[in-house]
Amino acid sequence: MSGKKGGGSNTRSAISGRFVTSGQGKASPHTTVHEASGPSGSSGAHYRSAISGRYVTTAHGKASPRTTVRES
């Protein structure tokens, strides 16, 4: 799945930032993020919670590096 583009979404580790298989994502739901496209109209980096899957503030993302993923 690493580097796979197009056709849906991906699962990424919040700890390492690397893509993981969907099975690994299901086994570790609090430290993986199911990614789709970013928020529309957004530019620059943004953070997503690995626990809820929701976008969080930059301050929260920086304060919680093991449970958030920085998306560009």
DAURQUI-V93843 format. One record per residue. RES is the residue in three letters. SS is DSSP state (hx for helix, st for strand, lp for the rest). D_CENTER is the distance of its C-alpha to the mean C-alpha in Angstrom with 1 decimal. Layout:
RES&SS&D_CENTER + RES&SS&D_CENTER
This chain:
MET&lp&14.6 + SER&lp&13.9 + GLY&lp&14.3 + LYS&lp&14.9 + LYS&lp&15.1 + GLY&lp&16.1 + GLY&lp&17.0 + GLY&lp&14.2 + SER&lp&10.5 + ASN&st&8.6 + THR&st&7.1 + ARG&st&5.4 + SER&st&7.0 + ALA&lp&6.2 + ILE&lp&9.8 + SER&lp&10.6 + GLY&lp&7.7 + ARG&lp&9.5 + PHE&st&9.2 + VAL&st&10.9 + THR&lp&13.2 + SER&hx&12.8 + GLY&hx&15.5 + GLN&hx&13.7 + GLY&hx&10.7 + LYS&hx&13.6 + ALA&hx&15.4 + SER&lp&12.8 + PRO&lp&11.2 + HIS&lp&11.0 + THR&lp&9.0 + THR&st&6.6 + VAL&st&3.9 + HIS&st&6.1 + GLU&st&5.5 + ALA&lp&8.7 + SER&lp&10.4 + GLY&lp&10.0 + PRO&lp&12.6 + SER&lp&16.0 + GLY&lp&18.2 + SER&lp&15.7 + SER&lp&16.3 + GLY&lp&15.0 + ALA&lp&11.9 + HIS&st&9.9 + TYR&st&7.6 + ARG&st&5.5 + SER&st&6.9 + ALA&lp&6.1 + ILE&lp&9.7 + SER&lp&10.3 + GLY&lp&7.4 + ARG&lp&9.3 + TYR&st&9.2 + VAL&st&11.1 + THR&lp&13.8 + THR&hx&13.7 + ALA&hx&16.1 + HIS&hx&14.0 + GLY&hx&11.0 + LYS&hx&13.7 + ALA&hx&15.5 + SER&lp&12.8 + PRO&lp&11.2 + ARG&lp&11.0 + THR&lp&9.1 + THR&st&6.7 + VAL&st&4.4 + ARG&st&6.8 + GLU&st&6.9 + SER&lp&10.5
